[in-house]
Amino acid sequence: MPDCLFCSIVAGDVDADVVLETDDLFAFLDHRPVFKGHTLLVPREHVVTLPDLPARLRDPFLAAGQRLASAMVGGLGAQGSFVAVNNTVSQSVAHLHLHVVPRTKGDGLRGFFWPRTKYADAAERADYAKRVREAMEADAG
């Protein structure tokens, strides 16, 4: 994709500090890290969101994410990691990317970055669960 920053990075047209390269995947350091070592994992193929990821790339993508999460601990001395994907909303580059951020207790990052909400009651919570289940069933069928 000619106007995609991440496609340009994968193609070598834009400099990046490469962490992982496979035939299908590419990982590099985020140029504006939450913490040093913050890595972005992308498919080489231009894919916009996680739902768009071809089935053949699902397992390799998740496996690479697991390896990166382990590397945050083994290679950087972090105590754990924060792993996240934005789909469309808050997606700064319209190319699927998995954030893998090293974490340590007391690092100042507080859970999720957005405010929390509550269900009105158990019935509303059950209704939301039902709607998600039905959408998944319709998608599978």
C-alpha positions in Angstrom: 0.0 0.0 0.0 1.8 3.1 -1.2 0.5 5.6 1.4 0.9 3.2 4.4 3.7 4.1 6.8 4.0 0.5 8.1 4.1 -0.9 4.5 6.9 1.6 3.9 8.8 0.4 7.0 8.3 -3.3 5.9 9.6 -2.5 2.4 12.7 -0.8 3.9 11.8 2.6 2.5 11.4 4.1 6.0 14.0 3.4 8.7 13.0 1.4 11.7 14.8 -0.6 14.4 13.8 -4.1 13.4 13.1 -6.7 16.1 11.7 -9.6 14.1 11.4 -10.5 10.5 9.7 -13.6 9.0 8.2 -14.3 5.6 4.8 -13.0 6.9 5.5 -10.8 9.9 7.7 -7.8 10.8 8.3 -6.2 14.2 10.0 -3.0 15.0 10.4 -0.5 17.9 7.7 2.1 18.2 9.2 5.6 17.5 7.1 7.1 20.3 7.3 4.3 22.9 5.2 4.1 26.1 8.3 2.6 27.6 11.6 1.8 26.0 11.4 -1.5 24.1 7.7 -0.9 23.0 7.4 -3.0 19.9 4.9 -3.1 17.1 4.2 -6.4 15.3 2.6 -6.1 11.8 1.8 -8.5 9.0 4.0 -7.8 6.0 0.8 -7.9 3.9 -1.4 -4.8 4.2 -4.1 -5.7 6.6 -6.1 -2.9 8.3 -7.7 -4.5 11.4 -7.6 -7.8 13.3 -10.9 -9.0 11.8 -9.2 -8.6 8.3 -6.3 -10.8 9.2 -6.3 -13.9 6.9 -6.8 -17.2 8.8 -3.4 -18.4 7.6 -1.7 -15.6 9.6 -3.7 -15.9 12.8 -1.5 -18.5 14.5 1.8 -17.0 13.4 0.7 -13.5 14.4 -0.3 -14.6 17.9 2.8 -16.9 18.3 5.1 -13.9 17.4 3.2 -11.8 19.9 3.8 -14.4 22.6 7.5 -14.5 21.7 7.7 -10.7 21.9 5.9 -10.7 25.3 8.5 -13.2 26.6 11.3 -11.1 25.2 10.2 -8.1 27.2 10.9 -10.1 30.3 13.9 -12.1 29.1 15.6 -9.4 27.1 14.7 -6.2 28.9 14.2 -7.3 32.5 10.6 -6.3 32.5 8.3 -8.0 35.0 5.6 -8.5 32.3 4.1 -6.8 29.3 1.0 -5.0 28.0 -0.3 -6.3 24.7 -3.0 -4.5 22.7 -4.5 -4.0 19.3 -6.7 -1.1 18.3 -9.2 -1.7 15.5 -10.1 1.5 13.6 -10.7 3.7 16.7 -7.4 5.0 18.1 -5.5 3.2 15.3 -3.0 5.8 14.4 -1.8 3.9 11.3 -4.4 1.9 9.3 -2.3 -1.2 9.2 -2.9 -4.0 11.8 -0.3 -3.7 14.6 0.1 -5.4 17.9 1.6 -3.3 20.6 3.9 -5.2 23.0 5.0 -2.9 25.9 7.4 -3.9 28.7 5.9 -3.4 32.2 7.2 -3.3 35.7 5.3 -2.7 38.9 5.2 1.0 39.7 6.0 2.1 36.1 3.1 4.6 36.2 0.9 2.9 33.6 -2.5 2.4 35.1 -4.4 -0.4 33.6 -6.5 0.6 30.6 -6.1 4.1 29.2 -9.9 4.8 29.0 -12.6 5.3 31.6 -14.6 2.4 32.8 -18.4 2.1 32.8 -20.9 -0.1 34.6 -23.9 -2.1 33.4 -27.2 -0.9 34.8 -28.0 -4.3 36.1 -27.6 -8.1 35.4 -30.2 -8.0 32.7 -28.4 -5.4 30.7 -25.1 -7.3 31.1 -26.8 -10.5 30.0 -28.3 -8.7 27.0 -24.8 -7.5 25.9 -23.4 -11.0 26.2 -26.3 -12.4 24.2 -25.8 -9.8 21.4 -22.1 -10.6 21.1 -22.8 -14.3 21.1 -25.4 -14.0 18.4 -23.1 -11.8 16.3 -20.3 -14.4 16.6 -22.8 -17.3 15.7 -24.0 -15.3 12.6 -20.4 -14.7 11.6 -19.5 -18.4 11.9 -22.6 -19.6 10.1 
